[in-house]
Amino acid sequence: MADRPNSARGDRRREQLVEAGIALLRQEGWPGVTTRAVAERAGTNPGLIHYHFGGLSGLHAAIFRRATDQIITPLVAELLGAADERAALATMQAMLPQATGDEHTTRLAAELIVGAMRDPALGVVLRDELRRARTQLAGRLGRLHPGWPPDRLRGVATLIAASIDGLMLHHMIDAELPAGEALSAVAELLEEGS
């Protein structure tokens, strides 16, 4: 991204361009997020994309970061706020239909994956966000289980993150997915392991 002095007006303009890009990404996917379309939707000059972001690829990265934050951060925050693993499972069960029930949000999630596969720079952004989420989950698990070694904390955090991703993907494709049964089975495993 081009280094530009920050101003309230410039910050607002960058925000408008990113929000316009996210709206287009939700509606049309990455092919719809063009310089002209974003500028038109934001009601501004296409040259401002180059000025503020160094070009379309810089804008794509900013859109990608914001969209990733909109999808991942709320899920992780809910899990981190759970009192224990059983509460986290209940939270996951409650959030699953909400997270996959909005067509625009599921489209955005799918486009993030497509973008990460298509553009290695975007893949790095997603990778880093997922790593951050796993690190936060491992930290929370460490507070719940201070005796667990670091490799176990990282491993369980990875399984949790992968399970959420898998359940969300399956639920997007099959709204009748027996996610409750799967989460109940995990709760039973927790009881057996106690």
TORLO-850552 format. One line per 8 residues: number of its first residue (from 1); for each residue y, z, x of C-alpha. Coordinates in Angstrom, 2 decimals. Example, Ala and Ser with C-alpha at 12.3 -4.5 7.8 and 13.67 -1.06 7.14 Angstrom:
# TORLO-850552
1 = -4.50,7.80,12.30; -1.06,7.14,13.67
# end
This chain:
# TORLO-850552
1 = 0.00,0.00,0.00; 3.46,-0.79,1.25; 5.48,2.21,2.42; 8.46,2.47,0.12; 10.85,5.35,-0.28; 10.01,7.39,-3.35; 12.45,7.44,-6.20; 12.03,8.60,-9.77
9 = 12.57,5.03,-10.96; 10.04,3.64,-8.47; 7.50,6.31,-9.43; 7.93,5.43,-13.11; 7.52,1.72,-12.37; 4.34,2.32,-10.32; 3.02,4.50,-13.15; 3.76,1.76,-15.71
17 = 1.96,-0.84,-13.61; -1.12,1.36,-13.10; -1.29,2.27,-16.79; -0.91,-1.39,-17.77; -3.72,-2.25,-15.37; -6.01,0.43,-16.81; -5.33,-0.82,-20.34; -6.23,-4.35,-19.30
25 = -9.32,-3.14,-17.43; -10.54,-1.37,-20.59; -9.95,-4.46,-22.72; -10.82,-7.38,-20.48; -12.51,-6.06,-17.35; -11.47,-6.89,-13.81; -10.94,-10.61,-14.51; -8.13,-9.63,-16.91
33 = -6.31,-7.49,-14.34; -4.17,-10.21,-12.79; -0.70,-9.93,-11.32; 0.83,-11.85,-14.18; -1.06,-9.99,-16.93; -0.26,-6.54,-15.53; 3.42,-7.36,-15.00; 3.67,-8.85,-18.47
41 = 2.01,-5.84,-20.09; 4.28,-3.47,-18.13; 7.32,-5.56,-19.04; 8.31,-6.14,-15.44; 8.55,-8.71,-12.68; 5.26,-9.70,-10.97; 6.97,-9.31,-7.59; 7.08,-5.54,-8.12
49 = 3.30,-5.42,-7.73; 3.68,-6.66,-4.18; 6.68,-4.38,-3.60; 4.96,-1.21,-4.82; 1.31,-1.89,-3.97; 1.33,-4.54,-1.25; -0.29,-7.03,-3.65; -2.97,-7.20,-6.29
57 = -5.67,-5.57,-4.14; -3.46,-2.50,-3.65; -2.82,-2.34,-7.38; -6.56,-2.67,-8.05; -7.18,0.30,-5.72; -4.54,2.41,-7.51; -6.01,1.48,-10.90; -9.49,2.26,-9.65
65 = -8.45,5.69,-8.32; -6.72,6.61,-11.57; -9.59,5.39,-13.76; -12.13,7.23,-11.61; -10.06,10.38,-11.93; -9.85,9.97,-15.71; -13.63,9.73,-16.04; -15.03,12.01,-13.35
73 = -12.52,14.87,-13.20; -12.90,16.11,-16.80; -16.70,16.13,-16.55; -16.71,18.00,-13.26; -14.08,20.47,-14.49; -16.22,21.33,-17.51; -19.29,21.88,-15.36; -17.38,23.98,-12.84
81 = -16.08,26.12,-15.69; -19.56,26.89,-17.03; -20.70,30.48,-16.54; -24.13,29.47,-15.22; -26.68,26.66,-15.23; -27.69,27.20,-18.85; -24.06,27.05,-19.95; -23.64,23.89,-17.87
89 = -26.61,22.31,-19.66; -25.05,23.19,-23.03; -21.77,21.69,-21.83; -23.53,18.50,-20.77; -25.26,18.23,-24.13; -21.96,18.68,-25.96; -20.05,16.26,-23.74; -22.56,13.43,-23.62
97 = -21.77,11.94,-27.05; -18.04,12.37,-26.43; -18.18,10.77,-22.99; -20.16,7.76,-24.19; -18.86,7.50,-27.76; -15.55,5.86,-26.95; -16.00,2.14,-26.36; -12.93,1.87,-24.15
105 = -14.08,4.75,-21.92; -17.58,3.35,-21.54; -16.11,-0.06,-20.74; -13.89,1.57,-18.13; -16.88,3.37,-16.59; -18.87,0.13,-16.48; -15.95,-1.73,-14.89; -15.66,0.94,-12.21
113 = -19.26,0.30,-11.22; -18.73,-3.47,-11.31; -15.56,-3.11,-9.24; -17.29,-0.89,-6.69; -20.11,-3.42,-6.32; -17.74,-6.38,-6.08; -15.15,-4.93,-3.71; -16.25,-2.74,-0.78
121 = -12.83,-1.04,-0.66; -13.21,0.04,-4.28; -16.76,1.13,-3.52; -15.37,3.49,-0.88; -13.01,5.02,-3.44; -15.86,5.64,-5.89; -18.13,6.93,-3.14; -15.46,9.39,-2.00
129 = -14.82,10.63,-5.55; -18.53,11.15,-6.15; -18.85,12.98,-2.84; -15.94,15.21,-3.81; -17.57,15.98,-7.16; -20.90,16.81,-5.50; -19.14,19.07,-2.99; -17.40,20.93,-5.81
137 = -20.68,21.32,-7.68; -22.40,22.58,-4.52; -19.58,25.09,-4.05; -20.00,26.38,-7.59; -23.76,26.64,-7.13; -23.14,28.54,-3.88; -21.13,31.13,-5.80; -23.91,31.43,-8.39
145 = -26.67,31.53,-5.75; -25.23,32.95,-2.51; -28.68,33.08,-0.92; -29.36,29.36,-1.20; -29.14,27.39,2.06; -26.52,24.60,2.28; -29.11,21.80,2.11; -30.50,23.16,-1.16
153 = -26.98,23.47,-2.62; -26.21,19.85,-1.67; -29.57,18.67,-2.99; -29.21,20.38,-6.36; -25.60,19.16,-6.68; -26.81,15.61,-6.00; -29.52,15.93,-8.65; -26.99,17.25,-11.17
161 = -24.55,14.41,-10.51; -27.32,11.79,-10.63; -28.69,13.28,-13.85; -25.28,13.10,-15.50; -24.84,9.50,-14.41; -28.33,8.59,-15.60; -27.98,10.32,-18.96; -24.59,8.69,-19.54
169 = -25.93,5.25,-18.67; -28.97,5.64,-20.89; -26.87,7.08,-23.73; -24.42,4.15,-23.49; -27.34,1.77,-23.92; -29.32,3.87,-26.42; -27.24,6.14,-28.67; -30.49,7.66,-29.99
177 = -31.49,8.87,-26.53; -33.18,12.27,-26.83; -30.75,13.80,-24.32; -31.07,17.17,-26.03; -34.81,17.15,-25.38; -34.27,16.26,-21.73; -31.70,19.03,-21.27; -33.96,21.50,-23.10
185 = -36.77,20.61,-20.70; -34.47,21.38,-17.78; -33.53,24.71,-19.41; -37.24,25.54,-19.72; -37.74,24.71,-16.04; -34.88,27.08,-15.21; -36.57,29.81,-17.26; -39.88,29.25,-15.46
193 = -38.14,29.36,-12.09; -36.37,32.65,-12.84
# end
